[in-house]
Amino acid sequence: MEADFSESKLSPEQKELFQAELNGFRNMFVDSSKEPGRTDLLQFEIDTGNSSPIKQPPYRVSLAEGEVVEAEVQQYLELNLIRPSNSPWASPVLMIRKPDGGIRFCIDYRKLNAVTVKDCYPMPLIDDILNVLGDAQLFSTMDIASGYWNVPMHPDSVSKTAFTCNYGLYEWLVMPFGLCNAVTAFERLMETVLVDLKWRICLVYLDDCVIFSKDFPTHLVRVRQVLTRFQQAGFKLKMKKCHWGRSQVAFL
């Protein structure tokens, strides 16, 4: 597990110390977004009030799209992210064309979202985030691998995540993309994990976290603090998307 310091202005000795620090958290880093962790700090719930279950038929897909659906479903089953369902709820799989011509597997949860009680937890303001960075000189960013999938579903809400396709009906065991309250739930989780560190040594926006400091010794301590919190929370990080000890980083 080698960190990428190619765009860092740290000295060779500082890079060696940084790598040694990261090695202490080796088990947290994964190569693929398909290897999420699992937190026990939150079970995601979907409050639909007194709404009756909404059941939609599957959308038609092309042959190429059908192959993607089959492959994705099989992979999710193997990763224990979904399971076969007998739910009265059913939202259709929706295949989206990417700019590069590829096909993205999505689920059309619009009707489920329409009857879901909305979570009004506030998202951080961009201007506030930029103001806090002030005169910081060093930055490191961490990316949580498949952030949403680190969050298990509440048992009472699993059936509401059910999605339908030509290969059957399945339901999510982890928080899927596309649900209206997923963004705010994940932001709340991140702020809970970093409750006394946010705004002082790091900033967080969904599954991205930036650590900032004025000098290297302080930076290394702060990186250790945040990694420890993420480890305790059960998160996994994707090393390829993490950046360490840089004088500038892209964030948000």
Steps between C-alpha positions, in 0.01 A plus 500: 500500500698797369365853531535730200718797592576596138331839532617566854780743585592309814865407548607135454528465878150642553355268236661204677349606833161552333510155340592341833198669659268372227643149533352489849156517340575259216184294555283805430607544140344312208573494128141497379182695574334158507662432839311731738523485877198475727416740783289424805433868572198529273224288348332689218123530530239599241195667654208480256234597751168329428569452129403168344780307327578619148563227246630578150576260215856473366605730217589350166872484429713425196705183470817685597327665795359166611850355514611785725198451726571128534867561577428772757233298678725196517785708638281664764376157608855370534599806704198450728370847416160374383285190534196354318179665617129432535425862588171672404715798398675508163698776327632438147863482395591790273802476271679829431743557216833648610677772296764243401232268361494265796186400689431587863271285718252721689166457674207734442391576855300812407163361604638365828669834565174684437335328798807510727506746789793730422800540731589871528847457653713790366791453264814708564526826306783519248598852611528386862725213396730728302522754782616237750797399286655842560879492484543121509808377314452122489197300391407132483175365362337167575236322296273244664459201270138484379394723788130415498567127502677537835155566651268202570127529443264491796322161494159670486597698189676233294182402314445859383828495307381213280580540131367307205662394175475219248696277737270531798430709808779589741543720807798683647673407824702824486399856418465528121546801277193689389306529826405858588629492858822310434708816454393660828524171690858450387597859578355460851695177545827662394445792734423259783825313439703823487287700742782668693751505213296659225571870437810478725727255318289372211202570280255247366253497215322166457764232440788744449713630784783755489751539783685829521788641705779757496795264553602138448514374863152634568374356173621150580326509838176618340511232232540240775203642691268486200615156390439372852144634495431346161646169615280500810198580283566197278577695182730388220700745288596477136872578490499597132262786576683623810758779477762565764707797612428731209520877483171507313220251433169484318210482745121519442 
